[in-house]
Amino acid sequence: MNALPQNAQEIQVEGSTVPFFTYEEDGVNYLYFDTSKTGHPEPMVNAMAGLKTLKDGQKLVMINHKPPMGLFPKIEADFDYEVNELDNGLFKIVFSKKGDAQGATNFNDTACNG
C-alpha cells in the first residue's frame, strides 16, 4: 500500500508534528504517518510519538525518505519492524509491539544521532 486508504480517519497523537491516521485492513488496526517530506528530527519525534501510542495488536506504518536507522536500536527491545522500499523510492516501515516487550524504550529519546 503506497497511499492512505479511503477509510482512514485522522487522529490526534500527543507530541506529533505531522498528521496521524487510523484505519483497519484485514482485521488489523493501523496507525499511519508520513514524514517523507520532513527533516530531522521530525521522523524520530513522530515515530516515538506513534510507538508510545501503539496498543497491543495494532501496527504503526511510517512512510519516510529513508529507513530510520538511528531509531531501530532504541526500540528493538520492545518492537519488531519491517522495512520495504516503495515503487516511488520512499520507505514503508511497519512496527508492531513484541509479545514479550520489556518496556525498555525511552520514548523521550528523540535524538537522531546521524
N, C-alpha and C positions, 0 to 999 in steps of 0.2 A: 504494500500500500504506500503510494507516494503522497496522496492527497488525504486531507482530513475527510472522514465520511460525512455524508449529509446529516446523519442523525446526531452529530456531535453537538454538545452544549458547552458554552463557556462557563468556567467555574473560577472562583477566587482561590488562589493559593498564597498563603502568607509568605512574604519575602520574595515573591517572584517579580520579575521586571518585564516579562512577556506574557501574552495571554496563554492560559491553560484551558484545555478542553477535556471533557469526558465523553466516552462512547462505549457501546457494547458491541462486540463482534464474536460470533461463535461461542456465546455464553461466557465470555471473559470481559471484565470491565477494565477499560484502559484510561489512563491519564495521558495527555499528549501536549507537547510544547515544541516550538521551533525556535532555535537560537542560531540558525544558519546565517542570518544577516547581522548578528551582533558581534561585538569584540569582547575580549576578555575583560573582566572576569565573569561576564553575564552567563555564558554557558555553564560554568561551575556553580554560580549562585543559583541559577534556576534548576539545575539538576539536583542540587542538595535540597532546595525547597520542595521539589516534586517527590524526591525519595523520602523526605521526612513525612510527607502527606500520605504516602502509599500504604494501603491497608493489605492485610493478608489476602492473597488470591488476585489482587489487582496487578496490572503491569503498567509500567511507565515507558512511554515512547518519546524519545528525544530525536529531533532532526537537527543536525549540525553540519558545519562545513568540513569537519574532520573528527575522527574519534577522540574523545576527551581522555587522552592517555594519563593526564595528571589526576583524574578522578578515580580511575579504576583501583589503584592501591588503597585509596581512602575508604572504599566501600566494600571491598571484596570479602570481608568477614561476614557481612550481612546480606549482600545482594549478588545475584547472578546477573550477567548481562550478555547480550548477543549483538554483534556489530555486523551490519550489512551495508555495502555500498549500493546506492540507488542509481538508476539509469542517468539521472541528472548530475551525478558527481557528488551529491551530498551523501551523508551517512545517517542511517537509522539505527539507533541504539535502543534495544528493548531491555528494560530492567525488571527483575522480579525479586521479591524478598525470599531469602533462603528459609527453608523449613526449620533449620537449626540456627537461625540468626542469633548472634551473640549480643546484639545491642551495642556493638563497639564503635559504630560510626559516629564521628563528631560532625554533626550537621552544620556547625558553625565554622568549620574549616573550609573556607571557600577560596583559599589562595590557589592560584593556578600552578605555580612553580614550573612554568615553561610554556 
